[in-house]
Amino acid sequence: MEANDTVQTGPVSPLVLQIVAPGDIVLDLAKAGKVVRLGGGLRQDGDSVVVTRAGRLRHMQANNKYWVEGSQKRYVPNVEDGVIGVVVDRRFESYSLDIGAPTYAILPILAFEGATRRNAPNLQPGAAVYARVVKAHRDVQPELSCMDVSNKSSGFGSLKNGYVFECSTGLARSLLSKPMCPVLEALGKRFSYEIAVGLNGRVWVNAQEPSTIVAVSNGILASEFLTPAQQHIMVAKVIERMQ
């Protein structure tokens, strides 16, 4: 059984937030309990959930999902991931997007809120798009959508202007964590900007001033291996250099 399959399990794994390695057993399924979702880096083997790649075991309480967070550059698509893709080609019924995965992803032209064949968005090669993974299997191309489960745009769609940069998938996940990660909290107190974070290790930043885009982008990239306190100090130094 692959990632994103649903299994039955018991209490929260004691290995959450710990570094795990391939072959480690993180959940015992012998004790039936509430439903849990398996994300990247995990698979079911009989009554056990086994690690398939090294990283830190994470758990999202809201939907009881487990995954292994690594810092690899290569992205492995998972259903419901928000990703930033770059248009590389357009066909009659769909766009091909580079999302940093082993194969290009497919984005149907009708996968936008209110889209029809007459008024579908006209995306050009090189355009950046924030989308949701709706199909992911290692043997086929991933499929994307610019709508949520209620068929609303909810922030998905073409990312106009701004700047897209790459980071590790681990940093991308930390930027999306709740409560808000320290570096974004500190940057938000000083700068006015827009941001979209893709779990495929891409970040889009936009602001009125180019200097703000540069400061925010550099601050995010510099934060990956810093403690929360160090992140606040680093942002303060970035602001000081701009004055």
BAMARPA-731311 format. One record per residue (C-alpha): residue number from 0; x, y, z; residue in three letters. Coordinates in steps of 0.5 Angstrom, whole numbers, plus 500, padded with zeros to 3 digits. Example, Ala and Ser with C-alpha at 12.3 -4.5 7.8 and 13.67 -1.06 7.14 Angstrom:
BAMARPA-731311
num / X / Y / Z / residu
0 / 525 / 491 / 516 / ALA
1 / 527 / 498 / 514 / SER
END
This chain:
BAMARPA-731311
num / X / Y / Z / residu
0 / 500 / 500 / 500 / MET
1 / 503 / 507 / 498 / GLU
2 / 503 / 514 / 501 / ALA
3 / 496 / 517 / 501 / ASN
4 / 493 / 510 / 503 / ASP
5 / 488 / 510 / 509 / THR
6 / 489 / 505 / 514 / VAL
7 / 487 / 504 / 521 / GLN
8 / 491 / 506 / 527 / THR
9 / 491 / 507 / 535 / GLY
10 / 495 / 513 / 539 / PRO
11 / 500 / 518 / 536 / VAL
12 / 506 / 515 / 534 / SER
13 / 512 / 516 / 540 / PRO
14 / 517 / 518 / 534 / LEU
15 / 513 / 524 / 532 / VAL
16 / 518 / 530 / 531 / LEU
17 / 524 / 524 / 531 / GLN
18 / 529 / 523 / 526 / ILE
19 / 527 / 516 / 522 / VAL
20 / 531 / 512 / 517 / ALA
21 / 528 / 507 / 512 / PRO
22 / 526 / 501 / 515 / GLY
23 / 524 / 504 / 522 / ASP
24 / 517 / 502 / 524 / ILE
25 / 513 / 508 / 526 / VAL
26 / 506 / 505 / 527 / LEU
27 / 503 / 499 / 530 / ASP
28 / 497 / 497 / 526 / LEU
29 / 495 / 491 / 531 / ALA
30 / 491 / 496 / 535 / LYS
31 / 485 / 499 / 531 / ALA
32 / 483 / 506 / 532 / GLY
33 / 481 / 512 / 528 / LYS
34 / 483 / 513 / 521 / VAL
35 / 490 / 516 / 519 / VAL
36 / 493 / 518 / 512 / ARG
37 / 500 / 516 / 510 / LEU
38 / 504 / 522 / 506 / GLY
39 / 511 / 521 / 503 / GLY
40 / 516 / 517 / 506 / GLY
41 / 511 / 512 / 509 / LEU
42 / 508 / 505 / 507 / ARG
43 / 504 / 500 / 510 / GLN
44 / 507 / 493 / 511 / ASP
45 / 502 / 488 / 514 / GLY
46 / 500 / 491 / 521 / ASP
47 / 506 / 496 / 521 / SER
48 / 507 / 503 / 518 / VAL
49 / 514 / 503 / 515 / VAL
50 / 519 / 509 / 513 / VAL
51 / 522 / 509 / 506 / THR
52 / 526 / 515 / 506 / ARG
53 / 530 / 519 / 512 / ALA
54 / 528 / 525 / 515 / GLY
55 / 523 / 527 / 521 / ARG
56 / 517 / 524 / 522 / LEU
57 / 511 / 529 / 522 / ARG
58 / 504 / 529 / 524 / HIS
59 / 498 / 533 / 523 / MET
60 / 493 / 533 / 528 / GLN
61 / 487 / 536 / 524 / ALA
62 / 487 / 530 / 519 / ASN
63 / 491 / 525 / 523 / ASN
64 / 496 / 525 / 517 / LYS
65 / 503 / 522 / 518 / TYR
66 / 509 / 524 / 513 / TRP
67 / 517 / 524 / 513 / VAL
68 / 520 / 531 / 512 / GLU
69 / 526 / 531 / 509 / GLY
70 / 530 / 536 / 506 / SER
71 / 531 / 533 / 499 / GLN
72 / 531 / 538 / 493 / LYS
73 / 527 / 532 / 489 / ARG
74 / 519 / 533 / 490 / TYR
75 / 515 / 526 / 490 / VAL
76 / 508 / 528 / 489 / PRO
77 / 502 / 527 / 494 / ASN
78 / 495 / 528 / 493 / VAL
79 / 493 / 535 / 497 / GLU
80 / 499 / 538 / 496 / ASP
81 / 500 / 545 / 494 / GLY
82 / 505 / 546 / 489 / VAL
83 / 508 / 551 / 485 / ILE
84 / 509 / 549 / 477 / GLY
85 / 512 / 553 / 471 / VAL
86 / 508 / 552 / 465 / VAL
87 / 512 / 548 / 459 / VAL
88 / 507 / 546 / 454 / ASP
89 / 500 / 547 / 452 / ARG
90 / 496 / 542 / 449 / ARG
91 / 488 / 542 / 447 / PHE
92 / 486 / 540 / 453 / GLU
93 / 491 / 541 / 458 / SER
94 / 498 / 544 / 460 / TYR
95 / 504 / 541 / 462 / SER
96 / 507 / 544 / 468 / LEU
97 / 514 / 543 / 471 / ASP
98 / 513 / 541 / 479 / ILE
99 / 520 / 539 / 480 / GLY
100 / 518 / 531 / 480 / ALA
101 / 520 / 526 / 476 / PRO
102 / 515 / 527 / 470 / THR
103 / 511 / 533 / 468 / TYR
104 / 504 / 534 / 471 / ALA
105 / 498 / 535 / 468 / ILE
106 / 493 / 541 / 469 / LEU
107 / 487 / 541 / 465 / PRO
108 / 484 / 547 / 462 / ILE
109 / 478 / 546 / 466 / LEU
110 / 481 / 545 / 472 / ALA
111 / 480 / 553 / 474 / PHE
112 / 474 / 556 / 478 / GLU
113 / 468 / 558 / 472 / GLY
114 / 473 / 555 / 467 / ALA
115 / 470 / 553 / 460 / THR
116 / 473 / 552 / 453 / ARG
117 / 471 / 559 / 451 / ARG
118 / 474 / 562 / 457 / ASN
119 / 479 / 558 / 460 / ALA
120 / 486 / 561 / 462 / PRO
121 / 491 / 563 / 457 / ASN
122 / 497 / 561 / 460 / LEU
123 / 504 / 562 / 457 / GLN
124 / 510 / 558 / 457 / PRO
125 / 514 / 560 / 463 / GLY
126 / 508 / 562 / 467 / ALA
127 / 508 / 560 / 475 / ALA
128 / 502 / 557 / 477 / VAL
129 / 500 / 555 / 484 / TYR
130 / 496 / 549 / 484 / ALA
131 / 493 / 543 / 488 / ARG
132 / 495 / 535 / 487 / VAL
133 / 489 / 531 / 485 / VAL
134 / 492 / 525 / 483 / LYS
135 / 499 / 522 / 484 / ALA
136 / 502 / 515 / 483 / HIS
137 / 509 / 513 / 481 / ARG
138 / 507 / 510 / 474 / ASP
139 / 503 / 516 / 471 / VAL
140 / 503 / 523 / 471 / GLN
141 / 501 / 527 / 477 / PRO
142 / 495 / 531 / 475 / GLU
143 / 493 / 538 / 478 / LEU
144 / 487 / 543 / 479 / SER
145 / 487 / 550 / 481 / CYS
146 / 481 / 549 / 485 / MET
147 / 479 / 546 / 492 / ASP
148 / 475 / 540 / 494 / VAL
149 / 469 / 545 / 493 / SER
150 / 471 / 547 / 486 / ASN
151 / 473 / 554 / 489 / LYS
152 / 479 / 558 / 487 / SER
153 / 481 / 559 / 494 / SER
154 / 488 / 562 / 492 / GLY
155 / 490 / 557 / 487 / PHE
156 / 491 / 560 / 480 / GLY
157 / 496 / 564 / 476 / SER
158 / 502 / 567 / 480 / LEU
159 / 503 / 574 / 476 / LYS
160 / 509 / 578 / 477 / ASN
161 / 513 / 577 / 483 / GLY
162 / 519 / 572 / 484 / TYR
163 / 519 / 564 / 485 / VAL
164 / 525 / 561 / 488 / PHE
165 / 527 / 554 / 490 / GLU
166 / 528 / 551 / 497 / CYS
167 / 528 / 544 / 500 / SER
168 / 522 / 541 / 501 / THR
169 / 523 / 541 / 509 / GLY
170 / 524 / 548 / 509 / LEU
171 / 517 / 549 / 505 / ALA
172 / 513 / 545 / 510 / ARG
173 / 516 / 549 / 516 / SER
174 / 514 / 555 / 512 / LEU
175 / 507 / 552 / 512 / LEU
176 / 507 / 550 / 519 / SER
177 / 502 / 553 / 525 / LYS
178 / 503 / 557 / 529 / PRO
179 / 506 / 561 / 524 / MET
180 / 514 / 560 / 523 / CYS
181 / 518 / 565 / 526 / PRO
182 / 521 / 568 / 520 / VAL
183 / 515 / 569 / 517 / LEU
184 / 512 / 572 / 523 / GLU
185 / 518 / 577 / 524 / ALA
186 / 518 / 579 / 516 / LEU
187 / 511 / 580 / 516 / GLY
188 / 512 / 585 / 522 / LYS
189 / 516 / 589 / 518 / ARG
190 / 514 / 588 / 510 / PHE
191 / 508 / 588 / 506 / SER
192 / 508 / 582 / 501 / TYR
193 / 504 / 576 / 498 / GLU
194 / 507 / 569 / 499 / ILE
195 / 505 / 562 / 496 / ALA
196 / 509 / 556 / 498 / VAL
197 / 509 / 550 / 494 / GLY
198 / 511 / 543 / 498 / LEU
199 / 515 / 542 / 492 / ASN
200 / 520 / 546 / 495 / GLY
201 / 518 / 553 / 491 / ARG
202 / 516 / 559 / 494 / VAL
203 / 513 / 565 / 490 / TRP
204 / 514 / 572 / 493 / VAL
205 / 511 / 579 / 491 / ASN
206 / 511 / 586 / 493 / ALA
207 / 511 / 593 / 491 / GLN
208 / 518 / 594 / 492 / GLU
209 / 523 / 590 / 489 / PRO
210 / 528 / 591 / 495 / SER
211 / 522 / 588 / 499 / THR
212 / 522 / 582 / 495 / ILE
213 / 529 / 581 / 495 / VAL
214 / 529 / 582 / 503 / ALA
215 / 524 / 577 / 504 / VAL
216 / 527 / 571 / 499 / SER
217 / 534 / 572 / 502 / ASN
218 / 531 / 572 / 509 / GLY
219 / 527 / 565 / 508 / ILE
220 / 533 / 562 / 505 / LEU
221 / 537 / 564 / 511 / ALA
222 / 532 / 561 / 516 / SER
223 / 533 / 554 / 514 / GLU
224 / 538 / 551 / 520 / PHE
225 / 536 / 557 / 525 / LEU
226 / 533 / 557 / 531 / THR
227 / 527 / 561 / 532 / PRO
228 / 531 / 566 / 536 / ALA
229 / 536 / 566 / 531 / GLN
230 / 531 / 567 / 526 / GLN
231 / 528 / 573 / 529 / HIS
232 / 535 / 576 / 530 / ILE
233 / 537 / 575 / 523 / MET
234 / 531 / 578 / 520 / VAL
235 / 533 / 584 / 525 / ALA
236 / 539 / 585 / 521 / LYS
237 / 536 / 584 / 514 / VAL
238 / 532 / 590 / 516 / ILE
239 / 538 / 594 / 519 / GLU
240 / 542 / 593 / 513 / ARG
241 / 536 / 596 / 509 / MET
242 / 536 / 602 / 513 / GLN
END
